[in-house]
Structures are given as C-alpha cells and as structure tokens.
Amino acid sequence: MRHHRYHRADYHHSRVHRRDAMRAAAAAVLLLVVLLAALFGISRWENRTYAADGGSTGPASWEKPDITYNGVTYTPKHRTEAYLLMGVDVSGPVKSTPGAYNGGQADAQFLLVLDNEAETWQMLRLNRDSMVDVPVLDLRGDVIGYERQQLALAHAYGDGTNNSCQNTVDAVSMLLGGAAIDGYAALNMDGIAIVNDAIGGVTVTITSDFTAVDPTLVEGETITLNGQQAFEFVRTRKDVDDQTNLARMERQRVYLEAMKPQLMALSDTEVVQVMEKVNDYLVSNIGSQTVLDLAEKLKDYQELPELTIEGENTIEDGHWAYILNEDSLQRVILQLFYNEKAK
C-alpha cells in the first residue's frame, strides 16, 4: 500500500491520504477481529477423527418467526450482520489439500454479530468441544449427511480453504437455529506467533503451571511473551490447568485483552506490514468494502459483553465433549438475533 504525504493545498493528495488512513484503520480492525480467531489451542495429541455417534437433520430454514420463550414473545431483528472467525490447527501458509477430511480443526471460533439498528456489536465465543450436528462432506465437497461431533471437526471436512470454512459456517448456523452468517475469516496456527513478534511481544501474567510444557512460562511471573511462548500460552491444554478447553479459552481471553491496546496503537504503516506478514495464513470471503464498513461500525457502535454458551465438560469415547445447556443456547440466540416483542 502506498502512503501519501498530506498537502493542505493539494485536494487530490488529501483524498488519497484519507483513503489510505481509512484502509489502514480497517486493516487494524480486521487484524484485531481475525486475531480473536487466532487465539486457538491446537493440541497435537487431540484425536482428529473424533467418533460420531448419531445422525441428524440438515440446516434449519432461517424464516425468522416470532419465538415465545418462558412466556415472553420475541421478534427477530432485521438488520443484523454475523461473521464467523476461526483459528485453524494447521502449520504454515494456507494451501488447498484436496480430499474429504484435510481441512484441519477450527480450534477457536468466534461469531461477531452486529445489530445495525441498535448500533451495537457483540462476540459469541464458541467452545471447540461443543457437541453439535456437523455436515459431513464427500470428496467433491457435497454434504452426504450430518453427524454429532465436536464443533472443531466441521472445518476438518474439505480441503482446508473455502469449503472447510463454509462447512463450519453451516454447522454454527444450524447450532444457532439457522441464523444467517454473512462471512468468515480463518487464520492458520502460525499466525499468532507472527503477529505477536511483529508487535514486539505481548505482556501477560502467567497464572497457570506450565512446568510440563514450557518452563520459561513461570507461574506468578509477568512476562512479555515471544512468539513461541505466546503460541504455547494460548494453545496448550494438555498438562495445564484442568486440561479443559474452558481453561484454555480463559487464557486466550487474557492474551487478547493484553494485545488489544498494542494493536490499536499501531501506525498505518505498521498495520499494513503486519497484515502482509499474515496474509498467506488467512482465508476469508469478507470483501474489502465490507472490511471498511466493519471498521467504521466497530469504532462507532457500542461493544456489548462477550457471550458464551454454558455447558458441561464430559468424556465421550475417551475425548473431551462439551454438552451445551439448551436454556443457555436459547438465551444466546435470543440475545443476538431477537428483541422482546412490544406489547
């Protein structure tokens, strides 16, 4: 991206300057949003072929009828946008690997939802172990059925690029009652270390015992993480805490909160440089104009507290399974996509 010096008397240059600044601001917001998805926890020991244990129906039709829940009637919001952000357990730059199950797991998933009427935005953090109905793809990328699996496995179907992302979008849409999802962005695992080092490291307090994983991460100390340390801090769950994804998600939250100020303080040039470094690790169908629009909205709209769906950690066939609480799931759907109907 070319940057232009601003000459007060030169109208053309002032327009170019404003345009470049806006693009850089948009890139900063996109980088921040995508990094939400980059806070993934890949554990090589996790089974990539988690056994399915049942069939289900296909995606629901998003007709947006009114819903009555606990005696209260809710009407659908009509001006929402939703974007699914993913962190994928694949090393190196993005590449297409043809096949039915070559996509890699999406170990972190966030749904960004904007309410353009209320002018608010909110993040839903999805647990990768959530047991949901996942579309199963064949070698051609066609859906041949639905199986109850960990949500992370939806991305594993396909070639690791757009069809894997779209399959995850479909799984999340079904989970949320058929909610429309307008776009996606997925970042491969190496992206977090690249960005961490590009911004000079991120300072956090280590509140977990990493002795068995990385002795440089000393419990109780406040340190500036290098790329490899950041990678371990946000990805590891084996031999750390209670080894659940919930504990790992909390470390990801801490890391993100520490990183936010540094990202937003980057200059236009620095934003472009960081984006160029991670571009080869990113898959997205969010167009440039949409990015610009999102940048403005995320800056101007009110940010609401992050949401999660409550549930219970258990073991199924020797692997973690997060059983979603149906009441919590319904309340999240209503929060994001419905308003209480006026009486």
N, C-alpha and C positions, 0 to 999 in steps of 0.2 A: 504494500500500500504506500503510495506516495504522499508525503506531507508537505503542505504549502505554508510559507510564511505569510502572516496576515498583514496586508497593507490597507490601512484605513481608507485610502482613496481608491483602492482597486476593488470594485464590486465583484468581479469575477473571482478574484482570489479569496475574498471574504466568503463567498458562497462555497467555494471548494473547501476552505478551512472548516466551515460549519459542517459540511457534509462529512469530511473526514473525521472530525471530532465526534459526530453522531455515530458514525460507523464504529469508531473505536469504543465509544461508550456501550454500544450494542454488543460489541465483541466481549467487553468486560462482563456484561450481564450474562451473556451466553456462557462464557467461561465459568462464571460462578455457578450458574444453573447446571451446566454439564458436570462440574466437579461435585455437585451433590450426588450425581450418579457415579462418579469415580470413587466414592468412598466405599469401596466394596471389600469384601473379606474373602479372598479366594483361599481355600484350604485344599491342597493337592490330595489330601487323604480323604476328602469327601467323595462319596460314590457318585459318579457321573451317570449311572444307569439306575437311578432310584426306581424300585419296582412299583409299577402301577397296580392298583388294586380295585379297579372298577371302572365302568363306563359312565357316560353322562350324555346329556343333550348338548346341542350346539349353542352358538351365541344367541343371546336374547335379542329380540327386536326392540330398539330404543324408541318406543312410541310415546314415552313421557306422559303416562296417565297420572292423575292425582293419586296420592297414596294416603291411606288412613293408617296411622300407627299409634298404638296406645291411646286411641280415642281422639287423636288430633289429625286433621287433614292437611296434607302438604301438596303444594302445586309446584310443577317443575320450573326451574329457572330457564330462561330462554336466551340468555346472552352469556353463556359460559364458553371458555376455551380450556382444553386439557392437553397436556403434553407429558409423555412418559419418558423418564430419564433413567438410563441404565449404566451400570458398571459391569463389565464382562470379564470372566476369568480366562482371558486369552493373552498370551505374551506377544510382544512385537506389534508392528503395524497391522491394520485391518487387511485381511485378504479373504477372498472367496475360496471356500473349501467345499466343492460340490459333494453332496451326499445327503442322506436323510437325517443325520444326527451329528453334525460337525460344527454347530454354532457356538459351543461354549456356554456355560451357565451365566445368567444375569444375576450376580450375587448381591447387587444393590439395585433397588428400584424405587423411584420417587415419582409421584404424579403431581405435576404442577397444574393447579386449577385456578383460572382467573374468572371472576364474576364482573363482567363489564358493565352491569347495571349498578351494582353496589360499589364498584371500583375497589375491589379487594382481591388479594391473591393468597393462596394457601398451599402448603405442601402436605401430601399424604405420603408417609414413609411406609413402604410395604416390606414385610418380613419375607426374605427369600425362601424360608422353610414353610410358608403357608401352604396348606394342602388345598388345592383348587382343581377345577376342571381345566386341563391343558389340551389344546388342539394337537393332534399327532399328525405329522406331515410325512408323505412318502417321498421318494427320490425326486419327483417332479415338483415338490413343494405344495402338493394338494393335500387338503385335510381329509384324512381317512377315518377319523374317529376322535373321541375325547376320553382322556383317562385322568383319574385323580392322582396328581403328582405334586411335588414341590413346585412352587411358582417359578423358581430359578430355572427349572428344566424347560420351560416354554421356549427360551432362547436357544437351547441346545438343538432343537429341530431346525433343519435348514443348513445354509452354507456359511453362516456367521455374519452375513451382511443384512440386506433389507428384509429378506423373507424371515430370518430369525427374529429381527426386531418386530416385524408386523405380527408374527405369531405370539410374541409376548404382549403386544398391544391387545390382541384378541382375547388372550387369557385374562388380562386385567379388566378389559371391558366386560367380559362375562361375570367376573367376580363382583363388579360394581353394578350389576343389574342391566348391563347393556349400554352403559354410559359411553357417549361419543368421545373418542380421543383423537385429537387433531394432528398430532405429530409425535416424533420420537427422536431421541439422541442417545447413542450408546458409545461409551469410551472403553477401550481395552485397558487391561490392568496396569500396564507400564505408564499410562498417562499420569497417574497420581504422583509417581516419583519424579517424572519430568517436570511437572508444574511446581512441585514442592521445591526442587532445586532452582528452578528458574526464578522464583520469587525470594530466594535467599533462605529457605527453610521456614518451618512453622513451629512456634514455641508453645509447648503444652506441659502440663504437669502429669507425670506418669502415676496413675492411681491403681494400676494392676501389676501383678507379679509376672514379669516376662522372663524370669530366670531360665526356663526351659527352652525359650525361643530365641531371645536376643539379650544377652547380659548387659549390653550397653543401655538398655531401657530399664533404668533402676527405679523401682517403686519409691514414690515420695519425692523424687527429684523433678525440677522444672528444667527442661532442656529444649534446645532448638533442633528439631528433627532434620536429619538429612534425608535424601530421597529413599534410601533403603530402610531407614528407621521408620519413616512415615508409612511406607508400604507395609511393614510388619505391624505397626501400631493399628492401622485401620483394617487389616485383612485377617489377622490371626484370631482363631478362637480355640484351636486345639491347645490344651495345656495352659490356657489363660482364663482367668475368672472361672465361671461355671461351664465354660465351653459352649454356651448357647449363642445363637445369633442375636438375641436381645442385648446381651452384654457387649457384643461387638458393635451393634448399632449405636449404643451409648458412646463408645469411644469414637465412632465416626462422627457423631454429633459434636463432641468436644473438639475434635480436629477441625471440623468445618467452621465452627464458631470462631476458633483461633485464626483460621485462614481468611475469613471474610474481610477484615479491615485491610489486610495486605493486598488482596485482590482489588479492592475498590480504590486503593491508593496508587495503583499503577498508572503511569502516564500512558498517553495514547500509543506512543511508540512501543512501550513495554508490553502493552496488551497485545498488539499485533505480533510482537516477537514470540510471546508465549503461545498464542493461538497457532502460529506457524509451526511451533515445535510439536504440538499435539494433534495437528490436523490429520496426519496419517493414521492416527489411532482412533479416529472418530467416524461413526456412521450416523447420518441424520437426514431426515426428509423435511426439516424445517427450513423454509426458504429465507433468503437474505432480507426480504422486506418484512417477513414475519418476525425475524430477529430484531429488526429495527423497531417494529411495533411493540414487541415484548419488552425491549429495553425501556421504552417510554412508559409503558404501563407498570412495570415492576418498580420503576423510580417514583411514579406518581400515585399509584394505588396503595392502600393500606395493607400491610402484611399481617395476616392472622396467624395465630399459633399453629405450629405443626401438628398434624394429626397422625395417629397410628390406630390400627385395629387391634383390640385386645384379643388375647387368646391364651392357649396353654401349650407349653412345650412338653412333648412326649417322644417316645421312641417307637418307630414302626419299622419292622424288619431290620433292626439294628441301626437305623438312621434317624436323625432328628426330624420331627414333624411338628409343625405349629398349627394347632387346631383353632381356627378362628371362632370367636364368640359371635354368634349370629346377631345378638342385640347390638353389640358394638359395631358390627359391619353395617347394619341397617342405619344406625345413627350417623355413621360416617357418610354413607350415601346421601342421606337427607341433608347433612351439613353442607356437602359440596354441591349438590345438584338440585336442591329443593328449597322452597320457602314455606313457612307456615301460612296456610291459606287464610286470607282476611275473612272475618265473619260478617 
